[in-house]
Amino acid sequence: MPREKKRTAARSGPKPRGPFEGKRKTLTTRITERTRRRLDEASEATDRSLSQEIEFRLEESFQRDRFENAIFEALGGREHYPLLVMVGNAVRMVEEGSGQRWHQDFETAAQVKNAITTIIDAFSPKPGTEAERVLGGARGADSGMQVIRLAEEFGLVTTRTDESNQKD
């Protein structure tokens, strides 16, 4: 007669605490050893369990997505982002060169205004030019990438890594 195995009750871990209290669903996934090590280190540093750390980071990523979408909406769309990055970089470069903040120094403000005007002029469509075709026809998500490609052509930004530049 076959011998029956005794069933043991599933052992539960420590009870969730703080914002993690209450019943949770189980999720099984595979991750790299490096990611696991980083999660373990983060959970120890924050005094959260591994499960709490994973849930915290997932929730944080959803909040970041909502924030990013709100920012793009406030900017008038994703296609404006590359232009604003170029303007921000120009302001930073002028301020570093002058050692003054643009809103506190007249000469620095004039240099920033000139830099911004140069950027806008560089991307304003000119009759019969490639810029007119690209920017005039730019719609949706592709328009941001088109602006970045033009910015690279004008030497205003560098978005490619050294490795991808070597392949060109």
N, C-alpha and C positions, 0 to 999 in steps of 0.2 A: 504494500500500500504506500503511495507517494506521500511524502511528508510535506505538509503545508507550511509556507513561509509566514512568519508573523509580520503583520503590517505595523509599521511604526508611524506615529503621528508626525506630520511635517513639522520641522522645527522652525519657529519663527525667529527672526532677528530682533534687534532692539526696536522699540516702538519709535516711529517718526516723531520728531519734535519741531517746534516752531512752525514756519509756513508749510512744512511738509506733513503736518498731522493729517489724519484721516486716511481713508482707504485709497490705495493706489492700485493701478493696473500694472501688470507685468509686461516687460518688453525684453525680448532676447535679441541680441545683435552680436555681430562680430566686429572687432576693431583691431587695429595694429597694436603691436607690443608698445610702440612709442606712445601712441595715444593713451593706452592703458596706464603707462608709467606717468604720463603728464596728468591724467585724471587722478591717479592715486596721490601724487604730490600735491595737487590743488585741494583735494578733499582733506588731506591732513592739515594743510596750511589754513583752511577755512573752518576746520572742526565740523565738517559735514561728512555724512557717510558717502560712499562712492555713488550710491543711487541718488542721494540728494544733490551731489555735485553735478551729476549728469543732467538731472531734471532742471536744476538751476541754470546751467549753461544753455540748455535747449530753450527754456523760457526767455532767457536773455537774448538769444538769437532772434526769436520772434519779435521781441520788443524793438530790437535794433532794426529789423526789417520794416516795422511800422514807422519808426522814426525816420528811416531813410526815405521811405515813400512819401511821408509828410514833407520832408525837406525838398524832394524833387518837385512835389506839387507846388510848394511855396515859391520855388525858383521858376515855375512856369513850364516845367517838364525836364526830363532827363537830358534832352539835347542841349540845354543851357549849361549843364555841369562842366563840360570841358572848357568852355569859355570862361566861366567863373574861376576855375582852377588856374587858368593862365593869368587872369587878372590878379588873383591872390598871390601867385608866384612873382608876378611883376612888382607888386606892392612890397613883398618881402625883400626882393632883390634891391629895390630902390632904397628902402629903409636901412638895409644892411650896409649899402654903399655910403649913405649919408650919415648913418649913426643916429638919425632922428626919426620920430614917428611922423607919418604923413599928416595927421590931423593936429600936430603940434608945431610944425615948422612949415613956413610958407614955401620955401624953395623945394623942400621934399614933396610937398603937396603938388607943386607945379610939375615936378619930375614924374610923379605918379600919374597925374592927369595926362601927360605926354605919352607915357607908356601905355595907358589904357586906350588912348586915341590911336596909337600905333597898332595895337592889337585889333581894335574894331576896324580900322582901315584895311589891315591885312586880310581880314575875312569878309569884308563887304564885297558883294558881287560887283564886278566890273563888266561893262557890256562886252559880250563876245569872249569871255574868258572861261577857263575851267572852273574857277571859283563860282561864277554865276551859275554854271550848269550844276555843280555839286550842291552848293548852298541853296540855290533856287529850287532844286528838286529834292532836297533833303526832307524826309518825313519820318516820324516815329523814331524807333530805337536806333536805326542806322545813321541818323543824322549826327549823333554824338560822335560816333566812330569816324565819320567823314570829317568832322571838324578837327578831331585829333590827328588824322592823317595830314590834313592841310597844315596844322600847327607844326607837325614834324617837318614837313617840306619847307616851311618858313624858318625852321630852326628855333621856334618859340618854346617847344617842349620836347623832351625825350621820354618816350613811354616804353621803348623796347629795351630788353636786357642786352648785355654785351653778347650773350650766347646767341640770341635771335638775330642780332646785327651781323654776326659772323656768318650766318646762314644765307643772308641776302646777297 
